[in-house]
Amino acid sequence: MSDAPSSLCDSVCTDTQSSAAGQHDVTDAAAQALYGQLFGALGGEADQAEQTGEACAGLVLANKKGAFSLWHLARGGAIGVTHAAVGRQLDPAELLSAGVKRMMVDADGQGADFGAVAQGVLEGALVAAGELGLHEASLGTAVAVAALETA
């Protein structure tokens, strides 16, 4: 990871900030921003887990720049990741794992509450699983294991 954010990270951050301005619960803004940017990025030849991590890093950057709730951003991010993965016929558990790991590392690096990231991603994964008819325990387990490995 370099110190300079990628264009995908910046795009997610900017989209989230634009959509979330003046809102208390930024879950929907984060989900829409992440889904919109990640769905397009997952269509190329780049490493899917890396792209997911970069997109999720944009949410942590949005927290730093806009003082939004990290829990809500992480929750929305998980919803966006899951929907993008399913839309691209990819494994949502694998991409959620990559996303939660990157968000936790970045949050910790900023001195933010990386536990809020883990909790938000877990909640978002369960919400998205319910919305999409996926197995909640599988997604929840993938997020929990990734969070424990990262912590």
C-alpha positions, 0 to 999 in steps of 0.5 A: 500500500502506498501513502497516495490513495488510488483513483478508485479510493479517491472516487469512492471517497468523493462519491461518499462525501457528495452523497452523505453531506448533511446526513447522520446515517451515511450507510446508503451513501457509502453503499451506493458509492462503493457499489457504483465504483466497485462494480465497474472496477471488478469488470477488468483484469485487475486483482479483484481482492485488491480492487475491493480493498482500494474501494473500501479504503475510500470509505475510511478516507471519507471518514477522515475527511468528513468525520462520518460514522465509521460504523455506518460507512463500513456497514454501507461498504459491506452492502455495496461489496456484496451487491457488486460481487453478486452482480459480477458473479464473484464470491462475496465472502472473498471480497468482503474479507479483502474489504474488511481487512483493508478498512481495519488496517487503514482505520488503525493507521489513522488512529480510528476505531477499527473495531467499529469497522469490523462491527459495521462490515459484519452488520452490512454483510448480514443485511446484504445476505438477507437482501440477496437471499445469500447464506448469512452464516457464510458471509458472517463467518468470512467477515469475522475470520478476516477481522480476527486475522487482521486484529 
